[in-house]
Amino acid sequence: MPADPRRSVTSKPPRDPGPSAVEVRRSARRSRTVSAYREGDRTVVLIPARMSEAEERRWVGVMLDKLAAKESRSVLGDRELTERALRLSGQYFDGRVRPGSVRWVTNQNTRWGSCTPSEGSIRLSHRLQGMPEYVVDYVLLHELAHLLVPGHGPRFWRLLEAYPRTERARGYLEGVVAADRLPHFPGHPGRPDDEGLSDAREE
């Protein structure tokens, strides 16, 4: 049931947005527009007071993705990518994998990323540039996991379970794939594999 349109209301976040908290503010002054901004360590989403709970959940997700994409438009250099991969390895894989290099490439139009275990190198498609940070982090973790485990078996997916945004990132990439009519990327257990994110491979 919509909140009283005569006053602004702060509601609890409808879903876990990640590291920062989300504050939803309903306002009778708004009729159709939705906006969002960062305020310290939280994200504030402004919505019309009469919006339903289902619409609120949908719009919070949309605005979080838009903010994340806007913030990641400053493209990281290869050195920053390597540092980021090392940080993710320490955070989610106990530092067990240390890539020798991580770099952007422009020749991967049907893959989001690839790796060469013998060199400890990871390559990310330039198509990821401008996508939300949590999506780039997922692809980095996917390739880091391949430096530990080849293929997409149960052990591989158990590694990625440590990352809380795995399913959300996969959903984002699936949406991009569907929109662009590109080959799909490897499936979760129970789904068929395909070509978007690579197996570990030697070159």
C-alpha positions in Angstrom: 0.0 0.0 0.0 1.5 3.4 -0.9 2.7 5.7 1.8 0.7 8.8 2.8 1.3 11.2 -0.2 1.2 14.2 2.1 4.7 13.6 3.5 8.1 12.3 2.6 8.9 8.8 3.9 12.1 7.0 4.3 11.7 3.3 3.8 14.0 0.3 4.2 15.9 -0.8 1.1 13.9 -3.4 -0.8 16.9 -5.5 -1.5 20.6 -5.7 -0.7 22.3 -3.2 -2.9 25.9 -4.2 -2.0 28.4 -2.5 0.2 26.4 0.8 0.8 23.0 1.2 2.3 20.0 2.5 0.3 17.5 5.0 1.6 14.3 5.4 -0.3 12.5 8.7 0.1 8.9 9.0 -1.0 7.7 12.5 -1.8 4.2 13.9 -2.7 6.0 16.5 -4.8 7.0 13.9 -7.3 4.5 12.6 -9.8 6.5 10.5 -12.2 10.3 11.2 -11.9 12.8 9.0 -10.0 16.3 10.2 -9.1 19.2 8.9 -7.0 22.5 10.3 -5.6 25.2 9.3 -3.2 25.2 10.8 0.3 28.2 9.7 2.3 28.2 5.9 2.6 24.6 5.5 1.4 22.6 5.9 -1.7 19.4 8.0 -1.6 16.7 7.2 -4.1 13.8 9.7 -4.5 10.5 8.3 -5.8 6.8 9.5 -6.0 4.8 8.8 -2.8 2.1 6.8 -4.6 4.5 4.3 -6.2 3.8 0.7 -5.3 6.3 -1.5 -3.5 6.9 -3.5 -6.6 7.7 -0.4 -8.6 9.9 0.8 -5.8 12.0 -2.4 -5.9 12.3 -2.2 -9.7 13.3 1.5 -9.7 15.8 1.1 -6.9 17.6 -1.6 -8.9 17.5 0.5 -12.1 18.9 3.6 -10.3 21.6 1.6 -8.5 22.8 0.2 -11.9 22.7 3.7 -13.5 24.8 5.2 -10.7 27.3 2.4 -10.8 27.7 2.6 -14.5 28.2 6.4 -14.3 30.8 6.0 -11.6 32.8 3.4 -13.6 32.9 5.4 -16.8 36.4 6.7 -15.9 38.2 3.7 -17.5 40.8 2.0 -15.3 44.2 1.5 -16.8 45.9 -1.9 -17.0 47.9 -1.2 -13.8 44.7 -0.3 -11.9 43.0 -3.4 -13.2 45.9 -5.6 -11.9 45.7 -3.9 -8.5 42.0 -4.4 -8.4 42.3 -8.1 -9.3 44.9 -8.6 -6.5 42.5 -6.9 -4.1 39.6 -9.1 -5.2 41.8 -12.2 -4.9 42.7 -11.3 -1.3 39.1 -10.5 -0.4 37.4 -13.5 -1.9 40.1 -16.2 -2.6 42.4 -15.6 0.5 45.0 -14.2 -1.9 45.6 -17.7 -3.4 45.9 -16.3 -6.9 48.1 -13.5 -8.0 47.8 -12.6 -11.7 50.9 -11.5 -13.5 49.0 -9.0 -15.6 45.5 -7.8 -16.3 44.7 -5.7 -19.3 42.0 -4.5 -21.6 41.8 -5.9 -25.1 39.7 -5.0 -28.2 39.8 -8.4 -30.0 37.3 -10.2 -27.7 33.9 -9.5 -29.1 32.3 -12.8 -28.1 34.0 -13.2 -24.7 33.9 -10.9 -21.7 37.3 -12.2 -20.5 40.0 -14.8 -20.9 43.1 -16.0 -19.1 46.3 -17.9 -19.7 47.2 -19.9 -16.6 50.8 -20.6 -17.6 51.5 -16.8 -17.7 49.0 -15.8 -15.0 47.6 -13.2 -17.4 44.0 -12.0 -17.7 42.4 -10.1 -20.5 39.1 -8.2 -20.3 37.0 -7.2 -23.3 36.8 -3.4 -23.8 33.0 -3.9 -24.0 33.0 -4.0 -20.2 34.3 -0.5 -20.0 31.5 1.7 -18.6 29.6 -1.2 -17.1 28.9 -1.2 -13.3 31.9 -1.9 -11.1 30.3 -5.0 -9.6 30.0 -6.5 -13.1 33.7 -5.8 -13.9 34.6 -7.3 -10.5 32.6 -10.4 -11.3 34.4 -10.9 -14.6 37.8 -10.4 -12.9 36.8 -13.0 -10.3 35.6 -15.4 -13.0 39.0 -15.3 -14.7 40.9 -15.4 -11.3 39.0 -18.5 -10.5 40.1 -20.0 -13.8 43.7 -19.5 -12.7 42.9 -21.9 -9.9 40.4 -24.2 -11.5 40.0 -25.0 -15.2 36.5 -25.5 -16.6 33.1 -24.7 -15.1 32.6 -27.6 -12.8 31.1 -27.5 -9.2 34.5 -26.5 -7.7 34.7 -23.5 -9.9 31.2 -22.3 -9.1 31.9 -22.8 -5.3 34.7 -20.4 -5.6 32.4 -17.7 -7.1 29.8 -18.3 -4.4 32.0 -16.2 -2.2 31.2 -13.1 -4.3 27.7 -11.9 -3.2 26.9 -10.2 -6.5 27.6 -13.2 -8.8 24.0 -13.8 -9.8 23.2 -10.1 -10.2 26.3 -9.6 -12.4 25.4 -12.6 -14.4 21.9 -11.3 -14.9 23.3 -7.9 -16.1 25.6 -9.6 -18.6 22.8 -11.9 -19.8 20.7 -8.8 -20.5 23.5 -7.3 -22.5 23.9 -10.5 -24.4 20.2 -10.7 -25.2 20.1 -7.1 -26.3 23.1 -7.5 -28.6 22.3 -11.0 -29.7 25.7 -12.2 -28.8 26.6 -15.7 -27.8 25.8 -16.5 -24.2 28.5 -16.9 -21.6 29.2 -20.1 -19.6 26.2 -21.4 -17.6 25.8 -21.9 -14.0 25.5 -25.6 -12.8 22.6 -27.0 -14.6 22.8 -24.6 -17.5 24.6 -25.3 -20.8 28.0 -23.7 -21.3 28.7 -21.2 -24.1 31.2 -18.6 -25.1 30.9 -15.3 -23.2 33.4 -15.9 -20.5 36.3 -18.2 -21.3 37.6 -21.4 -19.9 41.2 -21.1 -18.8 43.2 -21.7 -21.9 46.8 -21.9 -23.1 48.0 -19.7 -25.9 
